[in-house]
């Protein structure tokens, strides 16, 4: 499956601080913590906890959120399907980064250890 430009723009324009509570609810339902979620996000983005907190409280779109990030080089090791798309085959960089994040949240909610989620980093 290939995403359309319209889908990519819709994802890029979603506000991170509005999606974060959904991620948090998902992991907390599976007895994981906000600290673990934040660690996963910081691993992917290179953000410090303080910078992440600013984004959680802010109004940045995913496009802006990822524009300031330094994506972990091991993010390329994130594979599998999310929303019917193989994350490793997504061509749009922002869409791929959002789907990387979605995949990390899913893995956290499934009980995977942080060490495994961080792909050996």
N, CA, C and O atoms as a printed pandas DataFrame, in Angstrom:
     atom_number atom_name residue_name chain_id  residue_number  x_coord  y_coord  z_coord
0              1         N          UNK        A               1    0.835   -1.185    0.000
1              2        CA          UNK        A               1    0.000    0.000    0.000
2              3         C          UNK        A               1    0.879    1.247    0.000
3              4         O          UNK        A               1    1.942    1.291    0.619
4              5         N          UNK        A               2    0.408    2.226   -0.697
5              6        CA          UNK        A               2    1.152    3.478   -0.782
6              7         C          UNK        A               2    0.246    4.603   -0.284
7              8         O          UNK        A               2   -0.901    4.720   -0.714
8              9         N          UNK        A               3    0.763    5.421    0.616
9             10        CA          UNK        A               3   -0.049    6.524    1.135
10            11         C          UNK        A               3   -0.156    7.628    0.088
11            12         O          UNK        A               3    0.714    7.789   -0.768
12            13         N          UNK        A               4   -1.232    8.371    0.180
13            14        CA          UNK        A               4   -1.436    9.476   -0.753
14            15         C          UNK        A               4   -0.857   10.754   -0.163
15            16         O          UNK        A               4   -0.576   10.826    1.034
16            17         N          UNK        A               5   -0.682   11.757   -1.010
17            18        CA          UNK        A               5   -0.178   13.047   -0.541
18            19         C          UNK        A               5   -1.138   13.640    0.489
19            20         O          UNK        A               5   -0.706   14.251    1.466
20            21         N          UNK        A               6   -2.433   13.458    0.269
21            22        CA          UNK        A               6   -3.432   13.978    1.202
22            23         C          UNK        A               6   -3.295   13.319    2.581
23            24         O          UNK        A               6   -3.379   13.990    3.610
24            25         N          UNK        A               7   -3.084   11.997    2.586
25            26        CA          UNK        A               7   -2.883   11.295    3.857
26            27         C          UNK        A               7   -1.614   11.789    4.551
27            28         O          UNK        A               7   -1.608   12.015    5.761
28            29         N          UNK        A               8   -0.546   11.954    3.782
29            30        CA          UNK        A               8    0.721   12.416    4.349
30            31         C          UNK        A               8    0.564   13.807    4.969
31            32         O          UNK        A               8    1.080   14.064    6.056
32            33         N          UNK        A               9   -0.144   14.699    4.282
33            34        CA          UNK        A               9   -0.359   16.050    4.803
34            35         C          UNK        A               9   -1.225   16.023    6.059
35            36         O          UNK        A               9   -0.980   16.771    7.006
36            37         N          UNK        A              10   -2.224   15.169    6.061
37            38        CA          UNK        A              10   -3.096   15.059    7.230
38            39         C          UNK        A              10   -2.300   14.600    8.454
39            40         O          UNK        A              10   -2.467   15.138    9.549
40            41         N          UNK        A              11   -1.441   13.610    8.262
41            42        CA          UNK        A              11   -0.608   13.116    9.361
42            43         C          UNK        A              11    0.359   14.201    9.819
43            44         O          UNK        A              11    0.509   14.427   11.020
44            45         N          UNK        A              12    1.015   14.875    8.878
45            46        CA          UNK        A              12    1.997   15.915    9.207
46            47         C          UNK        A              12    1.364   17.062    9.985
47            48         O          UNK        A              12    2.027   17.688   10.812
48            49         N          UNK        A              13    0.091   17.344    9.733
49            50        CA          UNK        A              13   -0.575   18.477   10.382
50            51         C          UNK        A              13   -1.257   18.133   11.698
51            52         O          UNK        A              13   -1.783   19.026   12.363
52            53         N          UNK        A              14   -1.262   16.867   12.092
53            54        CA          UNK        A              14   -1.834   16.510   13.397
54            55         C          UNK        A              14   -0.971   17.125   14.497
55            56         O          UNK        A              14    0.253   17.183   14.376
56            57         N          UNK        A              15   -1.601   17.574   15.547
57            58        CA          UNK        A              15   -0.891   18.225   16.653
58            59         C          UNK        A              15   -0.415   17.157   17.641
59            60         O          UNK        A              15   -1.207   16.381   18.174
60            61         N          UNK        A              16    0.897   17.139   17.868
61            62        CA          UNK        A              16    1.499   16.124   18.746
62            63         C          UNK        A              16    0.841   16.095   20.118
63            64         O          UNK        A              16    0.547   15.020   20.641
64            65         N          UNK        A              17    0.605   17.271   20.711
65            66        CA          UNK        A              17    0.060   17.319   22.072
66            67         C          UNK        A              17   -1.367   16.772   22.154
67            68         O          UNK        A              17   -1.836   16.437   23.241
68            69         N          UNK        A              18   -2.050   16.681   21.034
69            70        CA          UNK        A              18   -3.394   16.094   21.019
70            71         C          UNK        A              18   -3.327   14.573   20.852
71            72         O          UNK        A              18   -4.252   13.870   21.258
72            73         N          UNK        A              19   -2.260   14.065   20.267
73            74        CA          UNK        A              19   -2.089   12.629   20.063
74            75         C          UNK        A              19   -1.404   11.982   21.269
75            76         O          UNK        A              19   -1.679   10.826   21.591
76            77         N          UNK        A              20   -0.522   12.715   21.930
77            78        CA          UNK        A              20    0.222   12.172   23.072
78            79         C          UNK        A              20   -0.707   11.536   24.117
79            80         O          UNK        A              20   -0.417   10.428   24.568
80            81         N          UNK        A              21   -1.815   12.187   24.526
81            82        CA          UNK        A              21   -2.691   11.544   25.522
82            83         C          UNK        A              21   -3.257   10.203   25.043
83            84         O          UNK        A              21   -3.514    9.315   25.855
84            85         N          UNK        A              22   -3.449   10.057   23.740
85            86        CA          UNK        A              22   -3.932    8.785   23.199
86            87         C          UNK        A              22   -2.855    7.710   23.333
87            88         O          UNK        A              22   -3.150    6.570   23.691
88            89         N          UNK        A              23   -1.611    8.078   23.045
89            90        CA          UNK        A              23   -0.498    7.158   23.255
90            91         C          UNK        A              23   -0.422    6.751   24.724
91            92         O          UNK        A              23   -0.273    5.573   25.051
92            93         N          UNK        A              24   -0.526    7.744   25.599
93            94        CA          UNK        A              24   -0.421    7.500   27.036
94            95         C          UNK        A              24   -1.522    6.564   27.517
95            96         O          UNK        A              24   -1.255    5.625   28.268
96            97         N          UNK        A              25   -2.740    6.810   27.096
97            98        CA          UNK        A              25   -3.857    5.947   27.476
98            99         C          UNK        A              25   -3.608    4.521   27.006
99           100         O          UNK        A              25   -3.857    3.567   27.744
100          101         N          UNK        A              26   -3.124    4.377   25.796
101          102        CA          UNK        A              26   -2.871    3.046   25.240
102          103         C          UNK        A              26   -1.861    2.268   26.069
103          104         O          UNK        A              26   -2.077    1.091   26.361
104          105         N          UNK        A              27   -0.759    2.909   26.453
105          106        CA          UNK        A              27    0.266    2.187   27.209
106          107         C          UNK        A              27   -0.142    1.975   28.660
107          108         O          UNK        A              27    0.178    0.943   29.249
108          109         N          UNK        A              28   -0.846    2.943   29.240
109          110        CA          UNK        A              28   -1.261    2.799   30.639
110          111         C          UNK        A              28   -2.292    1.693   30.806
111          112         O          UNK        A              28   -2.342    1.054   31.856
112          113         N          UNK        A              29   -3.117    1.456   29.787
113          114        CA          UNK        A              29   -4.082    0.348   29.843
114          115         C          UNK        A              29   -3.379   -0.995   29.949
115          116         O          UNK        A              29   -3.956   -1.974   30.422
116          117         N          UNK        A              30   -2.139   -1.031   29.509
117          118        CA          UNK        A              30   -1.342   -2.261   29.545
118          119         C          UNK        A              30   -0.288   -2.222   30.654
119          120         O          UNK        A              30    0.725   -2.919   30.595
120          121         N          UNK        A              31   -0.553   -1.391   31.665
121          122        CA          UNK        A              31    0.295   -1.294   32.860
122          123         C          UNK        A              31    1.702   -0.777   32.570
123          124         O          UNK        A              31    2.651   -1.126   33.273
124          125         N          UNK        A              32    1.838    0.050   31.544
125          126        CA          UNK        A              32    3.108    0.725   31.288
126          127         C          UNK        A              32    2.968    2.153   31.785
127          128         O          UNK        A              32    1.861    2.601   32.082
128          129         N          UNK        A              33    4.075    2.869   31.878
129          130        CA          UNK        A              33    4.061    4.185   32.508
130          131         C          UNK        A              33    4.351    5.307   31.513
131          132         O          UNK        A              33    4.855    5.080   30.414
132          133         N          UNK        A              34    4.014    6.524   31.938
133          134        CA          UNK        A              34    4.339    7.693   31.120
134          135         C          UNK        A              34    5.851    7.832   30.987
135          136         O          UNK        A              34    6.344    8.282   29.953
136          137         N          UNK        A              35    6.583    7.451   32.020
137          138        CA          UNK        A              35    8.037    7.510   31.963
138          139         C          UNK        A              35    8.574    6.599   30.856
139          140         O          UNK        A              35    9.478    6.988   30.117
140          141         N          UNK        A              36    8.022    5.397   30.742
141          142        CA          UNK        A              36    8.461    4.478   29.693
142          143         C          UNK        A              36    8.102    5.019   28.305
143          144         O          UNK        A              36    8.897    4.927   27.369
144          145         N          UNK        A              37    6.904    5.578   28.185
145          146        CA          UNK        A              37    6.492    6.180   26.917
146          147         C          UNK        A              37    7.446    7.312   26.547
147          148         O          UNK        A              37    7.911    7.397   25.411
148          149         N          UNK        A              38    7.729    8.171   27.509
149          150        CA          UNK        A              38    8.620    9.305   27.253
150          151         C          UNK        A              38   10.023    8.844   26.874
151          152         O          UNK        A              38   10.666    9.444   26.012
152          153         N          UNK        A              39   10.495    7.782   27.515
153          154        CA          UNK        A              39   11.811    7.243   27.163
154          155         C          UNK        A              39   11.832    6.778   25.708
155          156         O          UNK        A              39   12.801    7.012   24.986
156          157         N          UNK        A              40   10.758    6.120   25.288
157          158        CA          UNK        A              40   10.684    5.645   23.906
158          159         C          UNK        A              40   10.661    6.814   22.928
159          160         O          UNK        A              40   11.333    6.775   21.896
160          161         N          UNK        A              41    9.893    7.851   23.247
161          162        CA          UNK        A              41    9.821    9.022   22.374
162          163         C          UNK        A              41   11.177    9.728   22.328
163          164         O          UNK        A              41   11.632   10.132   21.258
164          165         N          UNK        A              42   11.810    9.875   23.473
165          166        CA          UNK        A              42   13.133   10.522   23.520
166          167         C          UNK        A              42   14.174    9.701   22.766
167          168         O          UNK        A              42   15.050   10.264   22.109
168          169         N          UNK        A              43   14.086    8.383   22.857
169          170        CA          UNK        A              43   15.011    7.529   22.100
170          171         C          UNK        A              43   14.864    7.788   20.606
171          172         O          UNK        A              43   15.858    7.942   19.897
172          173         N          UNK        A              44   13.625    7.836   20.133
173          174        CA          UNK        A              44   13.380    8.032   18.703
174          175         C          UNK        A              44   13.795    9.415   18.232
175          176         O          UNK        A              44   14.398    9.550   17.167
176          177         N          UNK        A              45   13.482   10.440   19.007
177          178        CA          UNK        A              45   13.646   11.828   18.562
178          179         C          UNK        A              45   14.955   12.487   18.976
179          180         O          UNK        A              45   15.356   13.491   18.386
180          181         N          UNK        A              46   15.620   11.936   19.977
181          182        CA          UNK        A              46   16.818   12.576   20.496
182          183         C          UNK        A              46   16.510   13.723   21.445
183          184         O          UNK        A              46   17.423   14.410   21.903
184          185         N          UNK        A              47   15.233   13.938   21.746
185          186        CA          UNK        A              47   14.841   15.012   22.654
186          187         C          UNK        A              47   15.191   14.678   24.097
187          188         O          UNK        A              47   15.181   13.517   24.505
188          189         N          UNK        A              48   15.498   15.717   24.853
189          190        CA          UNK        A              48   15.623   15.566   26.303
190          191         C          UNK        A              48   14.202   15.516   26.867
191          192         O          UNK        A              48   13.235   15.842   26.179
192          193         N          UNK        A              49   14.096   15.108   28.114
193          194        CA          UNK        A              49   12.783   15.079   28.776
194          195         C          UNK        A              49   12.169   16.478   28.804
195          196         O          UNK        A              49   10.960   16.628   28.623
196          197         N          UNK        A              50   12.994   17.500   29.030
197          198        CA          UNK        A              50   12.491   18.882   29.096
198          199         C          UNK        A              50   11.932   19.344   27.750
199          200         O          UNK        A              50   10.876   19.975   27.697
200          201         N          UNK        A              51   12.633   19.032   26.673
201          202        CA          UNK        A              51   12.158   19.423   25.345
202          203         C          UNK        A              51   10.885   18.654   24.995
203          204         O          UNK        A              51    9.947   19.217   24.431
204          205         N          UNK        A              52   10.859   17.375   25.330
205          206        CA          UNK        A              52    9.655   16.590   25.083
206          207         C          UNK        A              52    8.472   17.182   25.838
207          208         O          UNK        A              52    7.375   17.293   25.291
208          209         N          UNK        A              53    8.691   17.558   27.079
209          210        CA          UNK        A              53    7.613   18.139   27.885
210          211         C          UNK        A              53    7.070   19.415   27.252
211          212         O          UNK        A              53    5.865   19.664   27.303
212          213         N          UNK        A              54    7.938   20.222   26.661
213          214        CA          UNK        A              54    7.484   21.432   25.963
214          215         C          UNK        A              54    6.560   21.073   24.803
215          216         O          UNK        A              54    5.564   21.754   24.560
216          217         N          UNK        A              55    6.896   19.999   24.090
217          218        CA          UNK        A              55    6.053   19.559   22.987
218          219         C          UNK        A              55    4.727   18.984   23.495
219          220         O          UNK        A              55    3.683   19.180   22.872
220          221         N          UNK        A              56    4.771   18.281   24.616
221          222        CA          UNK        A              56    3.548   17.717   25.202
222          223         C          UNK        A              56    2.595   18.846   25.591
223          224         O          UNK        A              56    1.378   18.711   25.466
224          225         N          UNK        A              57    3.151   19.946   26.056
225          226        CA          UNK        A              57    2.342   21.096   26.481
226          227         C          UNK        A              57    2.104   22.108   25.364
227          228         O          UNK        A              57    1.345   23.060   25.543
228          229         N          UNK        A              58    2.743   21.909   24.219
229          230        CA          UNK        A              58    2.685   22.894   23.152
230          231         C          UNK        A              58    1.638   22.593   22.092
231          232         O          UNK        A              58    0.678   21.859   22.326
232          233         N          UNK        A              59    1.850   23.177   20.927
233          234        CA          UNK        A              59    0.873   23.027   19.838
234          235         C          UNK        A              59    1.549   22.686   18.513
235          236         O          UNK        A              59    1.010   22.978   17.446
236          237         N          UNK        A              60    2.720   22.072   18.578
237          238        CA          UNK        A              60    3.456   21.735   17.360
238          239         C          UNK        A              60    2.776   20.593   16.613
239          240         O          UNK        A              60    2.307   19.624   17.211
240          241         N          UNK        A              61    2.735   20.732   15.304
241          242        CA          UNK        A              61    2.257   19.635   14.462
242          243         C          UNK        A              61    3.344   18.553   14.441
243          244         O          UNK        A              61    4.472   18.787   14.877
244          245         N          UNK        A              62    2.996   17.387   13.937
245          246        CA          UNK        A              62    4.017   16.346   13.793
246          247         C          UNK        A              62    5.135   16.823   12.868
247          248         O          UNK        A              62    6.299   16.481   13.075
248          249         N          UNK        A              63    4.790   17.603   11.862
249          250        CA          UNK        A              63    5.816   18.135   10.957
250          251         C          UNK        A              63    6.815   18.974   11.744
251          252         O          UNK        A              63    8.024   18.819   11.574
252          253         N          UNK        A              64    6.324   19.855   12.598
253          254        CA          UNK        A              64    7.201   20.699   13.424
254          255         C          UNK        A              64    7.916   19.870   14.491
255          256         O          UNK        A              64    9.095   20.089   14.771
256          257         N          UNK        A              65    7.203   18.929   15.075
257          258        CA          UNK        A              65    7.774   18.063   16.113
258          259         C          UNK        A              65    8.988   17.311   15.578
259          260         O          UNK        A              65   10.036   17.275   16.224
260          261         N          UNK        A              66    8.845   16.716   14.404
261          262        CA          UNK        A              66    9.948   15.938   13.845
262          263         C          UNK        A              66   10.990   16.800   13.150
263          264         O          UNK        A              66   12.121   16.351   12.966
264          265         N          UNK        A              67   10.648   18.023   12.759
265          266        CA          UNK        A              67   11.628   18.915   12.127
266          267         C          UNK        A              67   12.760   19.246   13.090
267          268         O          UNK        A              67   13.904   19.415   12.667
268          269         N          UNK        A              68   12.455   19.339   14.370
269          270        CA          UNK        A              68   13.456   19.662   15.384
270          271         C          UNK        A              68   14.155   18.431   15.948
271          272         O          UNK        A              68   15.112   18.557   16.711
272          273         N          UNK        A              69   13.688   17.252   15.581
273          274        CA          UNK        A              69   14.217   16.010   16.154
274          275         C          UNK        A              69   15.474   15.544   15.432
275          276         O          UNK        A              69   15.709   15.872   14.269
276          277         N          UNK        A              70   16.269   14.774   16.157
277          278        CA          UNK        A              70   17.390   14.060   15.581
278          279         C          UNK        A              70   17.024   12.580   15.668
279          280         O          UNK        A              70   17.213   11.943   16.705
280          281         N          UNK        A              71   16.505   12.048   14.583
281          282        CA          UNK        A              71   15.986   10.685   14.593
282          283         C          UNK        A              71   17.126    9.702   14.858
283          284         O          UNK        A              71   18.188    9.765   14.239
284          285         N          UNK        A              72   16.869    8.798   15.794
285          286        CA          UNK        A              72   17.857    7.792   16.159
286          287         C          UNK        A              72   18.218    6.966   14.922
287          288         O          UNK        A              72   17.327    6.504   14.210
288          289         N          UNK        A              73   19.510    6.776   14.660
289          290        CA          UNK        A              73   19.906    5.996   13.486
290          291         C          UNK        A              73   19.345    4.569   13.494
291          292         O          UNK        A              73   19.149    3.976   12.433
292          293         N          UNK        A              74   19.090    4.020   14.674
293          294        CA          UNK        A              74   18.535    2.670   14.768
294          295         C          UNK        A              74   17.039    2.630   14.474
295          296         O          UNK        A              74   16.440    1.554   14.470
296          297         N          UNK        A              75   16.430    3.786   14.228
297          298        CA          UNK        A              75   15.010    3.804   13.876
298          299         C          UNK        A              75   14.779    3.022   12.584
299          300         O          UNK        A              75   13.695    2.475   12.381
300          301         N          UNK        A              76   15.763    2.965   11.725
301          302        CA          UNK        A              76   15.638    2.205   10.472
302          303         C          UNK        A              76   15.418    0.712   10.744
303          304         O          UNK        A              76   14.973   -0.024    9.862
304          305         N          UNK        A              77   15.729    0.271   11.962
305          306        CA          UNK        A              77   15.523   -1.127   12.326
306          307         C          UNK        A              77   14.079   -1.417   12.743
307          308         O          UNK        A              77   13.722   -2.570   12.984
308          309         N          UNK        A              78   13.253   -0.375   12.826
309          310        CA          UNK        A              78   11.839   -0.551   13.161
310          311         C          UNK        A              78   11.135   -1.040   11.905
311          312         O          UNK        A              78   11.110   -0.359   10.880
312          313         N          UNK        A              79   10.568   -2.226   12.005
313          314        CA          UNK        A              79    9.881   -2.816   10.855
314          315         C          UNK        A              79    8.525   -3.341   11.292
315          316         O          UNK        A              79    8.222   -3.426   12.482
316          317         N          UNK        A              80    7.735   -3.682   10.318
317          318        CA          UNK        A              80    6.420   -4.241   10.599
318          319         C          UNK        A              80    5.328   -3.344   10.076
319          320         O          UNK        A              80    5.579   -2.276    9.518
320          321         N          UNK        A              81    4.102   -3.808   10.271
321          322        CA          UNK        A              81    2.960   -3.064    9.747
322          323         C          UNK        A              81    2.299   -2.222   10.824
323          324         O          UNK        A              81    2.198   -2.616   11.986
324          325         N          UNK        A              82    1.854   -1.054   10.397
325          326        CA          UNK        A              82    1.049   -0.179   11.241
326          327         C          UNK        A              82    0.000    0.441   10.315
327          328         O          UNK        A              82    0.342    1.025    9.286
328          329         N          UNK        A              83   -1.238    0.316   10.674
329          330        CA          UNK        A              83   -2.350    0.831    9.850
330          331         C          UNK        A              83   -2.304    0.282    8.427
331          332         O          UNK        A              83   -2.678    0.973    7.480
332          333         N          UNK        A              84   -1.844   -0.962    8.278
333          334        CA          UNK        A              84   -1.809   -1.599    6.971
334          335         C          UNK        A              84   -0.597   -1.269    6.118
335          336         O          UNK        A              84   -0.479   -1.769    4.999
336          337         N          UNK        A              85    0.299   -0.444    6.618
337          338        CA          UNK        A              85    1.492   -0.042    5.874
338          339         C          UNK        A              85    2.738   -0.618    6.537
339          340         O          UNK        A              85    2.848   -0.620    7.763
340          341         N          UNK        A              86    3.671   -1.104    5.734
341          342        CA          UNK        A              86    4.961   -1.525    6.265
342          343         C          UNK        A              86    5.770   -0.266    6.529
343          344         O          UNK        A              86    6.048    0.497    5.603
344          345         N          UNK        A              87    6.154   -0.038    7.786
345          346        CA          UNK        A              87    6.830    1.220    8.127
346          347         C          UNK        A              87    8.131    1.404    7.363
347          348         O          UNK        A              87    8.514    2.529    7.043
348          349         N          UNK        A              88    8.806    0.308    7.072
349          350        CA          UNK        A              88   10.081    0.417    6.373
350          351         C          UNK        A              88    9.914    0.803    4.898
351          352         O          UNK        A              88   10.892    1.173    4.248
352          353         N          UNK        A              89    8.693    0.723    4.362
353          354        CA          UNK        A              89    8.449    1.052    2.968
354          355         C          UNK        A              89    7.772    2.408    2.753
355          356         O          UNK        A              89    7.526    2.805    1.613
356          357         N          UNK        A              90    7.475    3.111    3.830
357          358        CA          UNK        A              90    6.817    4.414    3.705
358          359         C          UNK        A              90    7.816    5.419    3.148
359          360         O          UNK        A              90    8.922    5.561    3.670
360          361         N          UNK        A              91    7.426    6.113    2.091
361          362        CA          UNK        A              91    8.344    7.015    1.396
362          363         C          UNK        A              91    8.405    8.410    2.002
363          364         O          UNK        A              91    9.476    9.016    2.035
364          365         N          UNK        A              92    7.287    8.930    2.481
365          366        CA          UNK        A              92    7.273   10.277    3.046
366          367         C          UNK        A              92    7.964   10.250    4.414
367          368         O          UNK        A              92    7.533    9.507    5.296
368          369         N          UNK        A              93    9.026   11.043    4.611
369          370        CA          UNK        A              93    9.791   10.988    5.863
370          371         C          UNK        A              93    8.964   11.282    7.119
371          372         O          UNK        A              93    9.122   10.599    8.131
372          373         N          UNK        A              94    8.096   12.278    7.066
373          374        CA          UNK        A              94    7.319   12.616    8.266
374          375         C          UNK        A              94    6.325   11.504    8.578
375          376         O          UNK        A              94    6.173   11.106    9.733
376          377         N          UNK        A              95    5.660   11.014    7.563
377          378        CA          UNK        A              95    4.720    9.910    7.773
378          379         C          UNK        A              95    5.456    8.710    8.341
379          380         O          UNK        A              95    4.957    8.055    9.256
380          381         N          UNK        A              96    6.627    8.414    7.818
381          382        CA          UNK        A              96    7.399    7.284    8.313
382          383         C          UNK        A              96    7.798    7.492    9.775
383          384         O          UNK        A              96    7.730    6.557   10.572
384          385         N          UNK        A              97    8.210    8.700   10.127
385          386        CA          UNK        A              97    8.606    8.972   11.507
386          387         C          UNK        A              97    7.424    8.854   12.464
387          388         O          UNK        A              97    7.571    8.344   13.574
388          389         N          UNK        A              98    6.261    9.321   12.039
389          390        CA          UNK        A              98    5.058    9.184   12.871
390          391         C          UNK        A              98    4.733    7.705   13.033
391          392         O          UNK        A              98    4.378    7.264   14.126
392          393         N          UNK        A              99    4.850    6.946   11.969
393          394        CA          UNK        A              99    4.555    5.507   12.049
394          395         C          UNK        A              99    5.603    4.767   12.876
395          396         O          UNK        A              99    5.276    3.783   13.538
396          397         N          UNK        A             100    6.861    5.225   12.850
397          398        CA          UNK        A             100    7.862    4.672   13.760
398          399         C          UNK        A             100    7.384    4.858   15.202
399          400         O          UNK        A             100    7.419    3.930   16.009
400          401         N          UNK        A             101    6.940    6.068   15.500
401          402        CA          UNK        A             101    6.458    6.368   16.842
402          403         C          UNK        A             101    5.256    5.499   17.188
403          404         O          UNK        A             101    5.181    4.955   18.290
404          405         N          UNK        A             102    4.324    5.365   16.265
405          406        CA          UNK        A             102    3.162    4.497   16.491
406          407         C          UNK        A             102    3.602    3.069   16.793
407          408         O          UNK        A             102    3.055    2.422   17.687
408          409         N          UNK        A             103    4.579    2.585   16.055
409          410        CA          UNK        A             103    5.075    1.219   16.230
410          411         C          UNK        A             103    5.724    1.056   17.608
411          412         O          UNK        A             103    5.525    0.038   18.271
412          413         N          UNK        A             104    6.497    2.055   18.037
413          414        CA          UNK        A             104    7.111    1.989   19.371
414          415         C          UNK        A             104    6.042    1.950   20.457
415          416         O          UNK        A             104    6.165    1.197   21.424
416          417         N          UNK        A             105    5.003    2.749   20.304
417          418        CA          UNK        A             105    3.905    2.765   21.277
418          419         C          UNK        A             105    3.223    1.404   21.305
419          420         O          UNK        A             105    2.913    0.887   22.378
420          421         N          UNK        A             106    2.989    0.823   20.136
421          422        CA          UNK        A             106    2.379   -0.510   20.076
422          423         C          UNK        A             106    3.242   -1.546   20.784
423          424         O          UNK        A             106    2.736   -2.364   21.552
424          425         N          UNK        A             107    4.539   -1.507   20.526
425          426        CA          UNK        A             107    5.443   -2.470   21.152
426          427         C          UNK        A             107    5.464   -2.295   22.664
427          428         O          UNK        A             107    5.482   -3.279   23.403
428          429         N          UNK        A             108    5.462   -1.065   23.120
429          430        CA          UNK        A             108    5.431   -0.787   24.555
430          431         C          UNK        A             108    4.141   -1.343   25.161
431          432         O          UNK        A             108    4.171   -1.979   26.214
432          433         N          UNK        A             109    3.015   -1.104   24.495
433          434        CA          UNK        A             109    1.725   -1.587   24.982
434          435         C          UNK        A             109    1.642   -3.119   24.967
435          436         O          UNK        A             109    0.899   -3.712   25.749
436          437         N          UNK        A             110    2.404   -3.749   24.079
437          438        CA          UNK        A             110    2.405   -5.214   24.009
438          439         C          UNK        A             110    3.324   -5.839   25.055
439          440         O          UNK        A             110    3.421   -7.062   25.151
440          441         N          UNK        A             111    3.998   -4.997   25.838
441          442        CA          UNK        A             111    4.830   -5.512   26.918
442          443         C          UNK        A             111    6.285   -5.748   26.569
443          444         O          UNK        A             111    7.019   -6.332   27.366
444          445         N          UNK        A             112    6.716   -5.315   25.409
445          446        CA          UNK        A             112    8.120   -5.493   25.040
446          447         C          UNK        A             112    9.009   -4.697   25.994
447          448         O          UNK        A             112    8.629   -3.629   26.473
448          449         N          UNK        A             113   10.180   -5.230   26.254
449          450        CA          UNK        A             113   11.145   -4.531   27.108
450          451         C          UNK        A             113   11.698   -3.319   26.347
451          452         O          UNK        A             113   11.834   -3.336   25.124
452          453         N          UNK        A             114   12.011   -2.270   27.112
453          454        CA          UNK        A             114   12.567   -1.064   26.480
454          455         C          UNK        A             114   13.839   -1.384   25.707
455          456         O          UNK        A             114   14.084   -0.816   24.642
456          457         N          UNK        A             115   14.651   -2.296   26.245
457          458        CA          UNK        A             115   15.900   -2.664   25.576
458          459         C          UNK        A             115   15.612   -3.190   24.168
459          460         O          UNK        A             115   16.336   -2.870   23.225
460          461         N          UNK        A             116   14.564   -3.990   24.026
461          462        CA          UNK        A             116   14.204   -4.521   22.717
462          463         C          UNK        A             116   13.623   -3.415   21.830
463          464         O          UNK        A             116   13.923   -3.346   20.638
464          465         N          UNK        A             117   12.792   -2.555   22.420
465          466        CA          UNK        A             117   12.194   -1.451   21.677
466          467         C          UNK        A             117   13.271   -0.517   21.127
467          468         O          UNK        A             117   13.120    0.040   20.040
468          469         N          UNK        A             118   14.353   -0.348   21.877
469          470        CA          UNK        A             118   15.435    0.562   21.481
470          471         C          UNK        A             118   16.404   -0.066   20.483
471          472         O          UNK        A             118   17.422    0.537   20.145
472          473         N          UNK        A             119   16.098   -1.253   20.018
473          474        CA          UNK        A             119   16.896   -1.909   18.973
474          475         C          UNK        A             119   18.373   -1.941   19.297
475          476         O          UNK        A             119   19.204   -1.585   18.461
476          477         N          UNK        A             120   18.708   -2.364   20.505
477          478        CA          UNK        A             120   20.094   -2.549   20.881
478          479         C          UNK        A             120   20.861   -1.280   21.197
479          480         O          UNK        A             120   22.066   -1.341   21.442
480          481         N          UNK        A             121   20.204   -0.139   21.199
481          482        CA          UNK        A             121   20.907    1.128   21.469
482          483         C          UNK        A             121   21.001    1.398   22.949
483          484         O          UNK        A             121   21.559    2.416   23.357
